[in-house]
Structures are given as structure tokens and as C-alpha cells.
Amino acid sequence: MAKNQYGWTDDGSLIISAKEEHSGSHEAKKIIIPSGTTTIEENAFYDHFRPLQVNAFSIPETVTTIKAGAFRNCRNLTAIIIPEGVTEIGDEAFAECFQLRSIVLPDSLVRIGKDAFKGTPWLKKQKTFFSKFQMIGKKILLRYTGSETHITIPKKVKCIAGGAFAKQEQLISIEIPEHVQEIGNGAFAHCTNLREVKLKGASQILGSELFAGCTALERIELPEDLLKLRQGAFRDCTSLKEVQFPLGLTEIGEEAFQGCALLPECSLPDTVRMIGESAFRNCRTLKKFHFPKRLSAIKNKTFEGCRALTTAQLPEMVSSIGENAFSGCTALEHINIPKEVRYLGTRAFYECKKLKEIRIPENIPEIPEDAFKYCTSLETVTISAGVERIRQRAFKCCTSLHTVVIGDGMKQIDAEAFHACTALEQVQIPETVEQFGENVFYSVPWFRRNPETFLILGRGILMAYRGKLSHVKIPENVRRIESHVFNVANRPDTMTLTDNVESMDLPYIPGLTLILQRKGHSVKFKMDDKHYQAGRDETRVFEFWQNKHFVKRHQIFHEIKDPVYKFPIAILMHLTEPTDEFYEYYVNRNLTDLLQYMIEHNDLENLKEFTEKGYINEKNIDDLLDIAIESSQHGGSLEIQIFLMEYKSSTIGYQSIEDVIAQSFKL
């Protein structure tokens, strides 16, 4: 392949906008980034397994941002000129460039990320300011290399780069004056003895993980003009007890206070509109929390593991509660779920052991898996009309739950939804429920003590059979049969199903005699007893009976091969759907076999029906009589033989002996 297809120039340089666009970039010694490019994207030229062999890049003056890891691991890169106009270099942008000795930085640069030049020879050669403050240009503090315990940031510093003071274990106090405009990611992370912070500068731009792991920090007052507290800002500050928030704050980032185990209360200003995932996760002593009025969502794991939180008064604007949002809040006694909530996440209130009452508003389409599992003090649950589904284990092991009211509109309750709710005595199930999962009410007194022989709930769902009859006739109002209805102790020998049954999860019962009833007609056949799992045809029989669409039934019928199942279904469907040409064609083509089947299986009623339709006549009556006589000699019914003889006598008649002799000898 010719090199010019990759944008090669005569001097061997490669014009490229992004590494992934041209595989030939691994061959190039120099890469030219085209004019007009404004951002060099994250990890643009980073390849961990196959580092680029490039030793030079040409960056145009149009570039303003170099994102995290953009040139990381370019191990042959020796020099780079970053043009005027670039204002930001992201985290690890040139990290692991082990040959990079020369870097020209522009005066326009105002922001440098954490470990931006980690591992480069250039970084080691930088001059220090007062032998402590390693500067880049005239205003960016790249790194502190001193050993002082109390530090005030010098006047000339306007930007503190990411990681500048990270892991300075001797540091006890830091004063950041007003002239500091920005602090990068992780600037003071893991300063484990830092106790006092005077934060006057960087009022609007504070990096993520700013004080993460500062385990001695007890108090912080955030700048008055701060709008956003970024991700992990105070994560694992295990001694933090007091935080003063500015009145204009609008956002708390992900994991901002995660693991602040001694933080007892938090009063956010009402200007806050977003709290990130895991923001207060595992704040184990957090007892009081003021939820801002403009808050629109409680995100995943926001308060997970806040074991001391007793009350959560959510604002009316909240529209979603994420996964594990309050999971493990073992002291939570009261929470309101606002009417505007449209999403409730998995395990949202898992193991809230003090919660006593809950009301699910109508806009939530479903209660998710494990939502209230192990809420052992929960006593009453009210589910508003409009909620359509309760998923698996939603209320499992709520051992104090005694009353559940489910509004109209509920369609499905999944497996183990109320499993082991051992105090549950009152349950209101609407007629709209169409499906129950397995063990929904396992060990539930209300279910266990119900005296009905056929326990039918919701929209005709047979949930339990408590009889011991050998012949079970499924009631006509049953539309669905759940899988757990029959067990080893009460399995019937014979079962009658009406055409009202729309779905079944019946386990296969070997040797079961199945009677199918439809429009006043019925057929009977025995399921195979040679195996313990449904074979292909047995599965098709149940699929056929459940499916009510005539085209689908035609398709399934065609796929059934065993005449033990196919013949009786054909007989029944032809008698009940006489205008359906599909079954009429099959009957006419297989008439002799079908009549023989009815004779040999003692199906007198349907044989009479076929006789009335004219399927038995003088052409086949004698053959059928022979079949009936032979069948009776092997234990078959004499009634069919007598019926056929009487039918012949009354409608066709027997020939006289003279006629028989004359016909035989053609006299």
C-alpha cells in the first residue's frame, strides 16, 4: 500500500488528525496535526501495547486544549513545542515519555493536570523557586519539593497544577490566597497530616480529588463564589466533621464526600441542583441532611451505607432515585417518595431496617429488584394505581410487613417478590395482574392459610391447587397456570383444560392424560411417560393451546409430528372451527387415519360428530366395522362397534343373502 494514502509527505512526515484514523501512524517518525484542530483528544496518541515510534509532533496554533493522556507513552518523543494559544494540558498528557527532554510552553497556559509530565527527563531539570516551588512559566506551580509544615502559596502563583502537593505527609496547614485562580486535580491529595486549610483563592475552579485522602482534615470552609465541587474532592477525609458550603453552590460531584465517616450533618444550600453518584456514600455518622429544594435526582449510591441517617425529606422536584441510593441506611425511619419520581433503581432501599411505611407513587412504572429487601421493620406498603410491575425480591424478607395494598394497573409480580414476609396477613391483589413469578408468596401466612382448593388471583391466574384429586378440572375462569401450582404430592393423573387458558408454565408430568375442551367439544390423549422432560411435540402441544392466533396455531400444528397429539387436536379444531379450511383440508386428507384413531381410542362422541357431518358412508363403513371389531377383541369399546352396526343398519342397510350370492357370482 502506498504511503501517500495515509497522508505522507515527501520528507516522511505523516499528516494525521487522530491516531485511530490511520494505522500507518505507527510507522511515522514525525506526525503533523492539521491546522484547524482545536482539541487533541484524550489518549489520542496513547497505545499501551504498541507505543508509537514518533520522535516529533507538529502542533498547529489553532489548538487550545490537550486532553488527558494525549501523548502518553510516546517513548521516542524527544522534544515538543506547544504553541501560543494552548490554555490547558490534561492529566498525564505527556506521562511516560521517557525521552522527552525539551518542552516549550506558551504564556497562554493556565491549567496543567495531575502528572502531566510524569517520568520525563524535562521535569527533573526544571529550576525551583526559593528551592521549594517548582514553577512552569511565570504563574503555574507545578510541584512543591520542600519540607515545611505550614505553607502560604507565593504571590506569583496563579495556578496550582494537579498533584502539586500530593502525598506531602509533613504538611499540617496550607493557606491559598485570593491571587490563586485555579487548583488542579489532586493538588493536595493524601496529605495525611493536613489539618487546616484557608481557602480564599480559586473561588470557581477547584480540581477533582483535591483533598482526597487527607485523613486529618477536620474542617473546611469553601470559597463564597464556588459553583461546582468536583469529583472526589474530600473522598476518604475520615476526620472531616464540618463543611461550610457557599450559598451559590450548584453541584456536588461524584464521591465528593465518600468515606467521610465522622461527618455528622450536612446542610446544602437550596441552589444545589445536582449531587453526583456516591457523593455521601459510607458517611457512617451522617444523621441529618438537608435536601436542596431544586434537587432533581438522587443518583446511584448517593447515600449508601449512611448508617446514622434517620430521615430523608426529598424535594418535590426529585424525579429519579438511583440504584443503591439509600442501601444500607439501617437507621432510616422515614422517607417520602415524591409524586414526580419516575424511576426507582435496583436495591434503592435495600436493608433499611428501621423503615416502617412506604408509598409508591403512580408515575413509577415498576418496583425494581431488591428495592426493599431486608427492610425488616417495614409494616405497610401502598402501591398506587399505575405501577405495572414488581420485580424479583422487591420485598423479600420484610419480616414485619403485615399489609400490602396494590392499586389497579399492576400487571406482573416477579419471583420471590414477597418471599419470607412471615407476618403478611393482608394482601390486596387487583384483577389486572396477569403474571406471577415463582415463590412470590413463599412462607407468607396470607397465602399459606388460604382455604381455596383453587387459589385464583388477578386476571384468572391459578396460583395454587390444594386438592388431591386424580382428575383435576381447571376452572373456566383460569387464564394462566403458574409453574408451582402442582408438586409431587398433588400431581393429577388426568387434567382438563379449557380454551380460556392463555398461558401455562406447567412442568411436564409424564403419563398425564390431557383433556382439551373447546366450544362444547373435547378430546383426550396421554402424554408420553417414557421421559421426564417435555419433548418437542409435547412442548408444541402446550404452545398450541396457549396461542389463540389462528395463523400461529396453524404453524404450530404443522410442526407437531406425533399422531398421538396431532390427530386429536385436528379432530377438536375441525369440530370447533368448521369454516377453517386449514383443518378441513387436513381432515379430508387424513380421514381414514382420524376415524381409525377415534375407534381405537374409544372416542365415541367425536365419532358421532363426524358421522353427522357425513364422513362415514357406504364406502368406508365396512372397513371401519372391521377396525371396530378388531379393536373390541383387544379391549376396545363394544359401544363403537354397536354404534357403527346400528348406523349401517338404519342408514345404509345390509344386503340380503341372495344379493350377496348374486353379486359374488355375477348372476
Summary of the structure (lengths in Angstrom):
residues: 667
radius of gyration: 40.1
end to end distance: 99.8
largest distance: 141.6
contacts: 2253
relative contact order: 0.03
helix: 18%
strand: 20%
